[in-house]
Amino acid sequence: MVIESPWFVLLALIRVLSRVPLRWMHRVGIVVGWCVYGFSASYAKRMKTNLTASGVCRDSASSRRLLRAAIVANGQALLELAAVWFRDDEAAARLVVECRGWDNIEAARRRGQSIIFLSPHMGCFEIAARYVGTHFPLTVMYRPQRAKWLNSLMERGRTNKQIELAPTNFKGVRMLAKALRRGESVGLLPDHAPGIGEGVWANFFDKPAFTMTLPRKLQRASGAAFMMTFGERLPGGKGFRLHFEPLSTREFNEEKLNLAIESLVRRYPKQYYWNYNRYKKGSSRRQRGTYESRRPAKPRRDCERRRRFHVWQSRQKRCLSENREFSAIRTGTWNGFVRLSEWNDELKTAFAAPGRLLARADIVKDSQTTTVGRAVFGARELFVKRYNYRGAAYAVKDLFRSSRAKRGWKAANNCYMRGIDVALPVAYLERRRWRVLRESYVVTAAVSGVELSRLLARRGGNLRFKRELIAQLARRLRFIHDRGLAPRDLKAANFIAEEGDPGRCKFSIVDFDGIVSKPVSSRVRAKNLARLVRGAAVNVPITSTDRLRFVKNYLGPGQFSLRRKMYRAVTKFAAKV
């Protein structure tokens, strides 16, 4: 369980933060809570919606007071994780100043029963697991995160000699069942939204919520006792008060589970995570018998598109691992990857001293941020792009993110894999010292043709040629968007146009900075189209008819209802660009 670089720096900072007194963490947490609420519109909307729908407050004044208290509590919950996760067992146990209901746990253990601790999303549920883990073994279920560094950080903070983590999959369920058979105790968050076939619909604050059936199944298989658990956050950073309340197993079902959580929330509404999406929507999670569940099956084309996106998503990091297409480069303090099909003796010699790659190149661009040169290696003409040092602020940022060269390399190969014409990525290199980025390069193959901006300036006066070029460019952008890619720095200079048959052009992307890989929303599509229209207007006059032609060819035949909406959005964004 190793934290990959450069996240070891973050781990060290969190360990230092864990030594800060809890009252100071909670004071800073007030600011953090309001910042998160202010900067995330979806977060703020969900908090307000859930709080209003619950009916916990009698009037708008009390609802506003509760909302302010919940915002502060969420910020405090985020900051206190450092202390709960990374203090030793004795220091973490000292954070608990009072424990109510521990006699219920001792009574169950005297009866020889295992215990299933049910801790909903409220208060500090992490401290309850740490406290219980100081007395006897505990297996806790958790949801692994997509980010490897975050997942490793959570595992390092949550595990110790007596606490074992079980992921939310079949393997994790088996771990919980085995722990109960050994007479040990387990813990889980009962209000987690389960996956397909893992839950039933049960009311939560008089609204259907997809609720997990795992607690009921584990209890019936093991005869364990239920214990509702809640870590109450005390004001002024005084610590935590733990509550352990037995929950009857007689005729237990998911409705009773949600009623128990409701009762806890009504007693301590300020401690509940009102931002938690308890009512997640999805076709696989809709109640049977409703109109929404009887929608017709999705077309075969949509299924194929989803499968294709899944394959692309799973393969987009292949360029960062050694396989039959790519190989790692390690030369002194330099690291990177190269495409094996382009690897030759002259490149090996040049990459032995990467810092001199531009020495043999003809400089075609030299700006504050990048330097680009054209060079010939063997029989191949290549472009070498160096990302220049931009100051201490960017150096600090690069401690916690990939270099621009690495991001560009990944984006270029992602485009190439999805069938988009690009300048073939050959290699990327970077040099760090004490994890601080010093230099980074991306090497790409040359593409025949001219910059789109120059082609527009040279032949844009030909009305017929301009119209045909607009149509082809719009269709090419639609092709890029439909493959889940959105260039943020979209301009004519980043395209190379190669003229083929009369009136036909082939467009290749040569700049990969800022290409985002995810399904493209209609807003991003309109903004990209507006930026492209505005960029073309620098070299050739673009009329309202030309903008309409962009939209018409982008949407394709038909789509009459969308043309007006898209045209207005493009016109609006073009005025802002």
Beta strands, then each sheet from edge to edge (+ up, - down):
strand 1: 96-100
strand 2: 115-118
strand 3: 138-142
strand 4: 163-167
strand 5: 185-188
strand 6: 199-203
strand 7: 208-212
strand 8: 225-233
strand 9: 240-247
strand 10: 326-331
strand 11: 334-339
strand 12: 362-366
strand 13: 370-377
strand 14: 380-387
strand 15: 425-433
strand 16: 436-445
strand 17: 450-451
strand 18: 485-487
strand 19: 495-499
strand 20: 505-509
strand 21: 515-517
sheet 1: 1+ 9+ 8- 2- 5- 3- 4-
sheet 2: 6+ 7-
sheet 3: 10+ 11- 15+ 16- 14+ 13- 12+
sheet 4: 17+ 19- 20+
sheet 5: 18+ 21-
end
